[in-house]
Amino acid sequence: MLSFSFGALGVLLFVAISPPMQVLARRVMPSVSPVLILAAAFFVSHVASTMLGLRLMQSFQYWTAASVFCFGAMVYVQVFGAVLKSISLHILLDLARRPGGAIQLDEIFGHQIPQIFSERCELLIEGGMVVREHDRFVPTAAGQKLAAKVALVRRLFGVSSSGLYNFSSANSAPVRMNH
């Protein structure tokens, strides 16, 4: 039962060190992905809580502690991802900041969504997944390889279209962008 506590302690450590690590990384290494920083915080907190459990308990049950830690950490990661990249939350936050809490749909469709997708496209370019050729984005070899892996994982998990996006084919035509 104490091993359970060390897993929970690891989650608390993960939750405590992740935000300061994100802030520090943005200042010192702005090009490093927030997800990579989150993975480093995951690793550090898991190793630290496991080492502490091994040091303080003779009958430390690693798998009990690890399962508690992984469950708590995955909940945090899901919330982090939603806060970091959710288009719906981005629109909702913008609505909440507006006087009267209202916005015209034309502004959402005509300005916000294209801006969000443009930022995402820039991330793909910076990550070497696509290149811009005139008014089109074309996947690089690395982008095609990643798309094939994502398509495979989606099939393995039985994930189909989520409603907002259509991920039915990794081999769809290049995206046209108006810039």
N, C-alpha and C positions, 0 to 999 in steps of 0.2 A: 504494500500500500504506500510506503514511503517513496518508492520509485515513481509512482504516479505524481507525487509532489515535485519531484525533480523535473519531470516533464512539464508540469505547470510552471515551475520556476523558469525553465527555458523559454516558455512562451512569454512570460512577463519580461524577461531579459530582451527577447527579440522585439517585443513591442516598445520597450524603453530605448533600445539603441538604434532602431531603424530610422526614426525621424531625425535625430542629430546626425547620423551618418549621411542621410539624404542632403541635409543642409550643408554639411561640410564638403561633400562630393561636388555639389553644385558650385561651390566657391573655388575649390582647388582643382577639380577635374570636370569642368562643365560638359565635356563631350561624352562622359561615361554614362551609360544608360541607367536610369533609376532602377530598372529591374535587376541589373547586375549588382548594384549597391544593396538592394534588398536580398539578393542571394548571398552576398558576403555577410550581411547581418544574420541571416538564417544560419549559415555555417558557424560563425563565431558563437552565437548564442547556444546552438545545439552542442557544439564541442565543449563549451564552458560548463553547461549544466550537466552534461554526461560525465565530464572529468570530476566535477564536484560530487556527483552521486557516487562514482566509483571510489573516490577518496574517503567519503564519510560513511558509506554503507558497505558492510561485508557481503550482503546478499542483494546487491543492486541488480534489478531486473531491467536490463537495457531496453528490451522490446516494449515493455509497459511504458517506460518513460518516453521512448521514441514515438510511440503511437499517440500519446497525449500531446507531445510536443508538435508532431506533424499535423495533427488535427487543428490545434490552436493556431499554428503558423499558417496553415492553408486558409483558415477563416480570415486571418489578417491579410494575407496576400490577395484574396478575392475582393475584400473591401478596398485595399490599396489600388488594385487594378481598376475597380469601378470609379474611384475618386480620381485616379490619374487620367483615364482615357474615355470614360463614358460620355458619349454624345448626348444622351438623354439628360444626364446630370448637368452637363455643361449648359444646355438650354434651360433647365430648371433653375440653376444658379443665376443665370442672366435674368430670367423672369423675376426672381425674388429680389434682385437688386434694382429693378426698374421702378420708377414712381408709378404707383397704381398696379404694379405686378402684372403688366400686360405688354404684349408685343404683337405686332402684325405678323401673320403667317408668312407674308411675302418677305419680310426681313429675315425670318428664320431660313426660309428656302433660298432666298436670293443672296444672303450675306453670310450668315453663321455657318450653315452646313458646307458651302463651298470653301470657306476659310478653314474649317476643321479638316476637311479632306485634303486641302492644299498642304496644310501642316503635316498631315500623315504622309502625303506623297514626298515631301521634302525629307522626312525621316527615312523613307524607302531609298531615296537617292543617296543620302548620307551613309546609309547602311550597305550600299553597294548591291541592293536588290533590284533596282531598276535604273535605267538611263533615260534621259529626255532626248528624243529625236524630233526636232521641230515642234509640232503640236501634239506629240504622242509620248506616252511612257511605254518603254519596252523592257520586259524582264531580262536581267542578266542571267548568265548560267547559274550563279549562286541563287538568284531569285527564283528561277525555274526549279532548282533543286529543293529549295525551301517550300515552294508552293506544292510540289509533289508530296513532300513529307507531311505537310499540313493536310492535304487532301486525303492521304492515307489515314492519318490520325482521326480525321473527321469521319471517315467511313468506319473505322474500327469502333468509334464511340457512337455511331449511328446519328451523327449530327448532320442535320440538313439545314436548309435556309432558315435563318433566324428571324426573318420578316423584314428587317431593315436592309440587310445585305443579301445578295444572291451569290452564294459560294458553290453553285452547282457544278462548276467546272474550273479546274486549274488551268485549262488550256483555252480560256476565252480570249477574245480579240483584245489587242492593246487598248488601254483607256485613252480617250481623247480629252485633253485639258485645254480650256480657253484661258490663256494668260496674256 
